[in-house]
Amino acid sequence: MQCHSLNVSAMIMINLIPYLEGSSFVGVNFLSAETSAFIIATYKGYKGSILNSGTLIGNGSTTITGYSYIYGEVVHIKGSAGHQVDVNQKSYIKEYFSDCGAVKGACDH
């Protein structure tokens, strides 16, 4: 069974886990959300460069941007729902995992 990675984040300006990378008041430096997805994809065998633009998903104020690597095996979606999940994010997440079975240890390496 393939192990998929879905990174869901929001472009909000807080310093707990900064979207665009940087230090946090918890004492940890974070990579940007987009760079994190790229590194996971590289680990899983992706050979290209980081995606600088994504695909718009949905419409209106809840439009999200998806960055997909390795035919959807690693995906980062960026929205603006803050600390919540909006209708487009919920729909994407549900669809993304719709064909996955709950198999303990499926992603162990």
C-alpha positions in Angstrom: 0.0 0.0 0.0 1.3 3.4 -0.9 1.7 6.0 1.9 0.3 9.4 0.9 1.1 12.7 2.4 -1.4 15.6 2.6 -0.2 18.9 4.1 -3.1 21.3 4.8 -2.2 24.8 5.9 -3.6 28.4 5.9 -1.9 31.6 4.9 -2.4 33.3 8.2 0.2 35.4 9.9 0.8 33.8 13.3 4.1 32.8 14.8 3.3 29.4 16.2 4.0 27.6 12.9 4.8 30.3 10.3 3.6 29.4 6.8 6.4 31.2 5.0 9.2 29.7 7.3 11.0 31.2 10.2 11.3 31.0 13.9 8.5 30.3 16.4 8.0 31.3 20.0 8.1 27.6 20.8 11.8 27.7 20.1 11.8 25.9 16.7 12.7 27.2 13.2 10.2 26.0 10.6 10.6 25.5 6.8 7.8 27.0 4.7 4.8 24.7 4.1 5.5 24.5 0.4 9.2 23.6 1.0 8.1 20.9 3.5 5.9 19.2 0.9 8.7 19.4 -1.7 11.2 17.7 0.7 8.7 14.9 1.5 8.2 14.4 -2.3 11.9 14.4 -2.9 12.3 11.8 -0.1 9.6 9.7 -1.9 11.5 9.9 -5.2 10.4 13.1 -6.9 13.3 14.4 -9.1 11.9 17.8 -10.3 12.1 21.2 -8.8 9.8 22.8 -6.2 6.4 23.9 -7.6 6.2 27.6 -7.7 2.5 27.7 -8.5 -0.4 25.3 -7.8 -3.8 24.5 -9.1 -6.8 26.6 -7.9 -9.5 24.4 -6.4 -13.1 25.6 -5.7 -14.3 29.2 -6.1 -15.1 32.3 -4.1 -13.5 33.3 -0.9 -12.7 29.7 0.0 -10.6 28.9 -3.1 -7.6 26.8 -2.2 -4.4 26.2 -4.0 -3.1 22.6 -4.5 0.5 21.7 -5.1 0.7 18.0 -6.2 3.8 15.9 -6.5 4.2 12.3 -7.8 0.7 12.1 -9.2 -1.0 13.1 -6.0 1.1 11.0 -3.7 2.4 14.1 -1.9 0.0 17.2 -1.9 0.1 20.5 -0.1 -3.1 22.5 -0.1 -3.1 26.2 0.9 -6.3 28.0 2.0 -7.4 30.9 4.0 -9.6 29.3 6.6 -7.3 30.2 9.5 -7.6 27.7 12.3 -10.5 26.0 10.8 -11.3 24.0 7.6 -13.5 25.4 5.0 -15.9 23.6 2.6 -13.3 23.3 -0.2 -10.7 21.9 2.1 -13.1 19.4 3.6 -14.2 18.2 0.2 -10.6 17.9 -1.0 -9.5 16.0 2.1 -12.5 13.6 1.9 -11.8 12.9 -1.8 -8.0 12.6 -1.3 -8.5 9.8 1.3 -11.6 8.2 -0.2 -9.6 5.2 -1.7 -7.4 4.6 1.3 -7.9 1.7 3.7 -7.0 1.9 7.3 -3.9 -0.4 7.5 -1.8 -0.2 10.6 1.9 0.2 9.7 1.2 0.9 6.0 3.6 3.8 6.0 6.3 2.3 8.1 9.8 2.3 6.6 
